[in-house]
Structures are given as structure tokens and as C-alpha cells.
Amino acid sequence: MTAAVLLRGVVLSGTGGVWRVRALDGTERDASLRGRLKQESKFEKLAVGDDVDITEDARGGAWSITGIHPRRTQLARRTPGGGRGERIVVANVDQVVIVFSVAKPEPHVRMIDRFLVIAEGNELPARLVLNKVDLVEDAAPIDALAADYERAGYPVHRTSVKRPAGLDELRAVLVNRTSALTGPSGVGKSSLINALYPGLNLRVGEISESVNKGRHTTVGAVLVPLPGGGYVVDTPGLREVGMWGLPSEELDHCFPEFRPMLGECRFQDCRHLSEPECAVRAGVARGGVSSERYDSYVKLRAELEESEKRY
């Protein structure tokens, strides 16, 4: 009897119970979960990005997922009450890359901050890409926006496909990493991917459409191998992951520039809204914390508190 072939690989996508797995040698196969794994109570639902073992059926042809390796990280949809995700959007992510344009459409600070809070809530490093810098003549507003996020500790990339600008620097931070790429529609994300890796955006779009076809949820992830090593994760539904279930009292920890001040408030349970002797608001007053970022915190805190009342 021929010994079973065992391969290790990463899950690229999945639909209808069939998962596309890329082996370490670069070959790809469709595989389904072996029954034993489905029924184990300790089994965490398989997700795109998981490292798995696959085995070929003894009769040849069909492949099964026979083992799932522990996750390093995960980008998760959270359950109400602050529990960890009931659904893993993608596993083993190294960073979240948030793409916004500087014009057409103009960047929405509240939405940028929402994306960053999602990354922070999942304990994932994040970086911001300000795209289409060729569309603005006055760089001062872009510099001011970038400065707020750089002061908070986030790397900021200024990019343009038409000029071109910033592409080499951005490509360098994607190599040999698994990057969750996200951002609103119209910001030039596909054009940016195609400029970085010609032809890749077409494949991302095709797979996304295929994977999400017929689903009621807009949350879907597709892992796309990059030339030279690494993966980019197309996450069209990251906005719908939202902050649902993130406890409102933990929101201040999702703003990195707040953290050095959090133990300095007069009250241990300070909400940083109207309490006296609040170190965070003092930081805003002296210019150490961006007033725009603080305004985002106030609005997001109100949103979380309102959701806690409902649930």
C-alpha cells in the first residue's frame, strides 16, 4: 500500500465546504475537512489564513484537511459582551493596511479611526496608506493628517499610481508578510495593488466575487500569494466586522497615543469625556493628542455605549 501523501499549506479561500489550500511548494489543491475535525469539540472553525495539513485520499484524487496548526493572530468578528470572535475573518495576519484617498473621495477621519480601532481590538499592527496624492497641489492638509497618525504611532505611506510615488516603500513592507488590505470603495485600492503587482488586482476581484457569491454576509476574506513572498488578504467586508462587542471601557486602549496617560486620570474608571482632572483631555489641550482623534474617540465611545444598552 502506498503511504499517504501529507502536505502542509495555507488556506487561501473557501466556499461550500471546499477550501483552496496552497502547499509550501506553491501548488494549490481543493480540500475538504475530514469528519473527525468537524466533530471535535475543541476544533476552532477553519478560516482563511489557517496553516493546515492536507492528505490525499488512498484512492487518489481527493484531498482532505487532516490537521490545523495553532494560530499566531486573528482578525475576528466579536460576540456581544466582549467575547472573542464567533467568526474569524482571517487567521495569521501580520498587519492591517488601511487605504484611503486624499481626494475623490476625500478621507473620512472617523472611518479611518474605526478601521484602526478594529485592528487594535484584534491586537494587530496597522499602517495607513494615503493614496492619490497626485490629485492635490497643496500638500499641507495631507501632511497635517499624516502627522496626527504618525504621532499616534502609525506608519503612514503617501502613494500615487499615476505619478508614481511611494510604491517601492509600500511594496517593501508587504514582502514576506500576510497583510489584510482594506479601505472604502473608490480609494484606488485595486489600482494600487495592480501597480504594485501587475495583474494581481484582477485575480483578487475574481476570487472575491466567487467566494462571496450567494452569501448573506459581506464579510469574506481571500488570501492572494504575492510574487516574491507574502500574501495580501482581500477583506471587502472589514467595515461590517465593526466594533460590535468591544467593551466601551476598553476603547481608550485602542488609541495608542492615549495609553501613556491612562493611569494618570483622577478617577480609575475615567471615561475621558467630562470627568475632572482627566489626563487624556489635558493631553488634547496641550496639543499632545490630536483633537480630531479625540473627537473620534468620543463618537465611537457613544456608539459602543448605545450598543451595550441594546444588548
C-alpha positions as MATLAB code, in Angstrom:
seq = 'MTAAVLLRGVVLSGTGGVWRVRALDGTERDASLRGRLKQESKFEKLAVGDDVDITEDARGGAWSITGIHPRRTQLARRTPGGGRGERIVVANVDQVVIVFSVAKPEPHVRMIDRFLVIAEGNELPARLVLNKVDLVEDAAPIDALAADYERAGYPVHRTSVKRPAGLDELRAVLVNRTSALTGPSGVGKSSLINALYPGLNLRVGEISESVNKGRHTTVGAVLVPLPGGGYVVDTPGLREVGMWGLPSEELDHCFPEFRPMLGECRFQDCRHLSEPECAVRAGVARGGVSSERYDSYVKLRAELEESEKRY';
ca = [
       0.000    0.000    0.000;
       1.323    3.409   -0.943;
       1.971    5.743    2.010;
      -0.425    8.680    2.235;
       0.944   11.989    0.971;
       0.937   14.635    3.707;
       1.427   18.288    2.779;
       1.418   21.467    4.841;
      -0.165   24.567    3.384;
      -2.225   27.694    3.971;
      -5.950   28.164    3.316;
      -6.459   30.709    0.519;
     -10.263   30.709    0.298;
     -13.290   28.583    0.967;
     -16.820   28.139   -0.292;
     -19.413   25.401    0.024;
     -17.256   23.364    2.395;
     -14.384   23.181   -0.093;
     -11.163   25.009    0.802;
      -8.421   26.109   -1.567;
      -5.062   25.266    0.020;
      -1.644   26.408   -1.187;
       1.125   23.976   -0.264;
       4.614   25.087    0.709;
       5.858   24.153   -2.761;
       3.461   26.674   -4.331;
       0.972   24.159   -5.745;
      -2.721   24.571   -4.964;
      -5.386   21.967   -4.206;
      -9.035   21.853   -3.198;
      -9.618   20.027    0.083;
     -12.485   19.339    2.470;
     -12.464   18.915    6.223;
     -12.114   15.357    7.455;
     -15.114   14.300    9.556;
     -13.107   13.863   12.735;
     -12.027   17.502   12.685;
     -15.589   18.698   12.129;
     -16.833   16.842   15.194;
     -14.079   17.634   17.693;
     -15.432   19.965   20.379;
     -12.089   21.744   20.697;
     -11.974   22.472   16.990;
     -11.928   26.151   16.045;
     -13.843   26.802   12.858;
     -11.471   26.790    9.911;
     -10.635   30.205    8.488;
      -8.808   31.689    5.540;
      -5.164   32.083    6.545;
      -5.044   28.963    8.713;
      -1.982   26.734    8.407;
      -3.189   23.199    7.736;
      -2.074   19.674    6.860;
      -3.730   18.018    3.874;
      -3.688   14.351    2.883;
      -4.601   12.698   -0.413;
      -7.314   10.052   -0.363;
      -5.926    6.490   -0.533;
      -7.696    6.027   -3.867;
      -6.067    9.192   -5.167;
      -7.561   12.428   -6.397;
      -9.466   13.789   -3.385;
      -7.687   15.771   -0.661;
      -8.724   16.223    2.967;
      -7.669   18.677    5.665;
      -6.378   16.462    8.457;
      -4.750   18.951   10.817;
      -4.933   22.634   11.781;
      -1.932   24.367   13.320;
      -2.252   26.921   16.155;
      -2.950   30.486   15.069;
      -0.449   33.271   15.674;
      -3.040   36.029   15.301;
      -6.568   36.514   14.040;
      -8.828   39.247   12.751;
     -12.122   38.395   14.394;
     -15.745   39.417   14.450;
     -16.553   39.762   18.132;
     -19.546   38.426   20.017;
     -21.709   40.699   22.224;
     -20.407   41.227   25.731;
     -16.755   41.367   24.756;
     -16.193   37.705   23.894;
     -13.728   36.738   21.198;
     -14.936   36.316   17.673;
     -17.724   33.990   16.706;
     -16.301   34.273   13.216;
     -12.657   34.607   12.214;
     -12.381   36.896    9.210;
      -8.797   35.803    8.573;
      -6.137   33.964   10.583;
      -2.399   34.570   10.972;
      -2.413   38.203    9.826;
       0.805   40.153   10.367;
      -0.584   43.638    9.729;
      -3.638   45.601    8.632;
      -3.055   48.027    5.741;
      -5.753   50.699    5.589;
      -6.062   52.539    2.254;
      -7.761   55.927    1.913;
      -7.513   58.525   -0.855;
      -6.618   62.157   -0.209;
      -9.199   63.311   -2.798;
     -12.068   61.888   -4.845;
     -13.252   60.845   -2.283;
     -11.690   62.909    0.475;
     -10.542   60.962    3.550;
     -13.063   60.456    6.332;
     -11.200   60.681    9.640;
     -13.911   58.909   11.642;
     -13.827   55.959    9.252;
     -10.020   55.787    9.342;
     -10.196   55.675   13.122;
     -12.858   52.962   13.033;
     -10.596   50.754   10.906;
      -7.687   51.413   13.277;
      -9.776   50.542   16.333;
     -10.746   47.239   14.689;
      -7.048   46.461   14.183;
      -6.153   47.493   17.733;
      -9.050   45.490   19.168;
      -7.610   42.421   17.478;
      -4.070   43.323   18.646;
      -2.810   43.676   15.078;
      -0.255   46.251   13.878;
      -1.714   48.721   11.388;
      -0.408   51.184    8.823;
      -2.209   53.882    6.849;
      -1.895   54.471    3.099;
      -2.910   57.901    1.786;
      -3.419   57.281   -1.922;
      -3.931   59.564   -4.968;
      -1.525   62.240   -3.716;
      -1.191   63.396   -7.336;
      -4.712   64.879   -7.126;
      -3.817   67.630   -4.654;
      -1.495   70.574   -5.268;
      -1.262   71.742   -1.659;
       0.422   69.041    0.439;
      -0.157   70.849    3.751;
      -3.529   69.191    4.568;
      -2.074   65.756    3.750;
       0.953   66.453    5.936;
      -1.295   67.558    8.810;
      -3.458   64.440    8.507;
      -0.430   62.170    8.306;
       1.171   63.893   11.307;
      -1.816   63.062   13.535;
      -1.443   59.351   12.789;
       2.345   59.324   12.881;
       2.162   60.991   16.291;
      -0.172   58.186   17.380;
       2.494   55.691   16.284;
       1.175   54.525   12.908;
       3.381   54.306    9.807;
       1.868   56.442    7.027;
       2.528   55.922    3.304;
       1.771   58.561    0.669;
       1.177   56.895   -2.680;
       0.214   57.640   -6.253;
      -0.228   55.225   -9.123;
      -0.188   57.924  -11.823;
       2.847   59.868  -10.653;
       4.046   57.214   -9.431;
       5.044   57.732   -5.803;
       5.580   55.676   -2.676;
       5.126   52.315   -4.406;
       8.567   50.878   -3.679;
       8.295   51.743    0.006;
       4.845   50.173    0.301;
       5.863   47.052   -1.615;
       8.822   46.609    0.749;
       6.572   46.338    3.839;
       4.332   43.726    2.167;
       7.143   41.282    1.376;
       7.017   38.034    3.363;
       4.090   39.264    5.462;
       0.401   38.469    5.460;
      -1.333   41.827    5.129;
      -5.061   42.452    5.483;
      -5.764   45.157    2.905;
      -8.866   47.230    3.481;
     -10.477   50.592    2.899;
     -13.673   52.111    1.472;
     -14.613   51.834   -2.186;
     -13.300   54.421   -4.622;
      -9.939   54.978   -2.939;
      -7.979   53.248   -5.714;
      -7.169   50.053   -3.827;
      -7.334   47.795   -6.886;
      -5.274   50.169   -8.994;
      -2.734   50.360   -6.210;
      -2.478   46.568   -5.958;
      -2.107   46.299   -9.711;
       0.624   48.938   -9.752;
       2.493   47.094   -7.011;
       1.961   43.682   -8.615;
       0.749   43.968  -12.231;
      -2.274   41.769  -12.927;
      -2.920   40.844   -9.308;
      -5.962   43.062   -8.762;
      -7.915   41.171  -11.424;
      -7.370   37.931   -9.579;
      -8.347   39.450   -6.233;
     -11.603   40.754   -7.707;
     -12.462   37.477   -9.384;
     -11.861   35.399   -6.268;
     -13.751   37.825   -4.038;
     -16.791   37.683   -6.297;
     -16.656   33.893   -6.407;
     -16.208   33.408   -2.664;
     -18.945   35.843   -1.652;
     -21.467   34.783   -4.286;
     -24.729   33.680   -2.726;
     -23.741   34.650    0.808;
     -25.905   36.796    3.045;
     -22.854   38.226    4.781;
     -20.495   40.750    3.251;
     -17.604   39.515    5.390;
     -15.286   37.390    3.289;
     -11.540   37.055    3.032;
      -9.348   35.812    0.199;
      -5.638   35.145    0.620;
      -3.659   36.024   -2.506;
       0.014   34.970   -2.854;
       2.392   37.806   -3.726;
       5.330   37.486   -6.106;
       8.467   37.332   -4.008;
       6.760   36.035   -0.865;
       3.924   37.012    1.408;
       0.177   37.317    0.977;
      -2.354   40.079    0.711;
      -5.795   39.421    2.153;
      -8.696   40.970    0.311;
     -11.158   41.909    3.077;
     -14.093   43.683    1.395;
     -16.294   43.327    4.464;
     -13.986   44.584    7.200;
     -16.242   47.565    7.842;
     -19.076   45.167    8.633;
     -16.937   43.446   11.280;
     -17.357   46.671   13.183;
     -16.622   47.146   16.863;
     -19.589   45.052   17.964;
     -18.848   43.596   21.382;
     -15.750   45.686   22.115;
     -16.374   46.871   25.708;
     -16.677   50.643   25.799;
     -14.275   50.818   28.751;
     -11.566   49.233   26.578;
     -11.868   51.717   23.715;
      -9.261   54.096   25.168;
      -6.646   51.308   24.914;
      -7.343   51.181   21.154;
      -5.935   54.708   20.794;
      -2.165   54.209   21.215;
      -1.459   57.865   21.961;
      -3.824   57.674   24.976;
      -2.015   54.771   26.635;
       0.780   56.667   28.424;
      -1.884   58.818   30.120;
      -4.416   56.165   31.115;
      -3.107   55.681   34.634;
      -2.841   59.414   35.279;
      -6.524   60.381   35.427;
      -8.017   61.338   38.767;
     -10.599   58.556   38.540;
      -9.606   54.987   37.735;
     -12.783   54.470   35.661;
     -12.464   57.789   33.829;
     -14.363   57.824   30.531;
     -12.299   60.814   29.306;
     -15.446   62.746   28.475;
     -16.292   65.306   31.162;
     -14.603   63.971   34.306;
     -12.378   66.405   36.230;
      -8.584   66.063   36.079;
      -8.655   63.777   33.041;
      -5.129   63.200   31.729;
      -6.348   62.421   28.189;
      -8.284   65.671   27.828;
      -5.303   67.508   29.308;
      -3.187   65.901   26.587;
      -5.589   67.225   23.960;
      -5.486   70.719   25.494;
      -1.696   70.909   25.360;
      -1.542   69.520   21.814;
      -0.041   66.135   22.606;
      -3.168   64.354   21.372;
      -4.939   65.235   18.114;
      -8.305   66.907   18.694;
      -9.642   65.096   15.606;
      -8.593   61.738   17.046;
     -10.119   62.642   20.406;
     -13.397   63.590   18.696;
     -13.384   60.163   17.034;
     -12.936   58.552   20.445;
     -15.916   60.472   21.850;
     -18.209   59.468   18.974;
     -17.089   55.837   18.937;
     -17.485   55.616   22.716;
     -21.061   56.890   22.418;
     -21.743   54.305   19.722;
     -20.389   51.460   21.858;
     -22.293   52.574   24.950;
     -25.509   52.752   22.934;
     -24.973   49.217   21.619;
     -24.335   47.978   25.171;
     -27.734   49.359   26.210;
     -29.411   47.402   23.403;
     -27.649   44.136   24.194;
];
